[in-house]
Amino acid sequence: MNIAERYLKKQLFSSEFMRSFLEEKVKLDLEYQLEGLKKDIKSRKSRDELIKKVDSIEQYVMSA
């Protein structure tokens, strides 16, 4: 096992590292979902489909 692998394994047990990792994951997930919403708006999806997507994003935010 090289130094980088040992360092990463050690970091995985750090609560600060895990918190930062999860925060970045949430940010990326939201960015992905918002890009999808933007694409749907540009392609003029139906109002109901857009509302469903917004509701989905809202549920994700509330659960994070």
Buried (B, 14 or more C-beta within 10 A) or exposed (E): EEEEEEEEEEEEEEEEEEEEEEEEEBEEBBEEBEEEBEEBEEEEBEEEEBEEBEEEBEEEEEEE
